[in-house]
Amino acid sequence: MPTESDIRTALAQVRYPGFSRDIVSFGLVQGITLADGGKVTVEISVATRDPNIPRLIHEQAVDVLKKLPGVSDVQLNFDIKEPPTPATQSADKLPKSSIHGVKRIIAVASGKGGVGKSTVASNLAVALSKTGARVGLCDCDLYGPSIAHMFGSQEQPYQNEEQQIVPIERYGLQLMSMGFLLEDDSPVIVRGPIATRYTQQFLRQCAWNDLDYLILDLPPGTGDIQLTIVQTVALDGVVIVTTPQEVALIDARKAVTMFQKVNVPILGIVENMSYFLCPSDGIAYPIFGKGGGEHEAKRLGVSLLGQVPIEMSVRESGDEGHPIALEDPSQHLSTRVFLEIAAKLRASVPA
């Protein structure tokens, strides 16, 4: 006869549909009963509106359990619950202490995609940690998560005894991203309310451990996830990422306006892809325009935190899972810029 431990080990092979994590680590298995003759009964609790999820879990679970020696019959009892109702725009704003283990929360945002916001957020987090701070990075872009790849980790988070998600640790940082939970090519196909619920779980149900700074890498734009964050936690400030070209600045202004309307301090602007410093002649070529970030910072009355150049090593390091800010600043201009930005942030938002 198999033991309860044998049953749980077998069920750990059953993945939650669309995720790389199994139903045991997700805490879905509520009870196991073993009866004479090899009959196994498993109680499973699922919160979903999708009827395909219980069906797929049932198929996988029956398949793995029937392969166990001594199992003659398998019965799965599903408790299918309604998913929790996400917070709406009228939700009360919670105090900073609602995120246990975090002193300061800084968001990194952009008005449009493609400006290198995740690259800036990743390297800013690394640069802050180099100043001696304890730093976490939460990838709030559910639809296009990139932090897992940019930090070169395929590790999967697990739940602790308090049913909190334990962040992944890499290069001394605590990381959380939907990319750690998804299978390689699985898209996140959820409507706004479900995206809101995921975002709240990442912020409030993660076991962040004694952080000086939690950096939030927001998705581009001014949608549901951004509204959820400003209503769920009290941000200490936001960093706006843009490129020098006008089409990026137009959307950056919209992002700034949104945060100003909800009374989130604008800590400054980072102008990414500011120029290309040609290694052969040492001339800075403003490929995407010149002075856009500086002009916008003056117009808004905020700081221009830094101008990050276009460097091939920045792209290569991100693709290789080793952010450029980890490198020697004497060898990489971008590393020096990120360290300077981090120093300015620590001065304006001391932990």
Buried (B, 14 or more C-beta within 10 A) or exposed (E): EBEEEBBEBBBBBBBBBBBBBBBBBBEBBEEBEBEEEBEBBBBBBBEBEEEEBBEBBBEBBBEBBEEBEEBEEBEBEBEBEEEEEBBEEEBEEBEBEEBBBBBBBBBBBBBBBEBBBBBBBBBBBBBBBBBEBBBBBBBBBBEBBBBBBBBBBEEBBEBEEEEBBBBBBBBEBBBBBBBBBBEEEEEBEBEEBBBBBBBBBBBBBBBBBEBBBBBBBBBBBBEBBBBBBBBBBBBBBBBBBBBBBEBBBEBBBEBBEBBEEEEBBBBBBBBBBBBBBEEEEEEBEBBBBBBBBBEBBEEBEBBBBBBBBBBEBBEEBBEEBBBBBBBEBEEBBBBBBBBBBBBBBBEBBEB
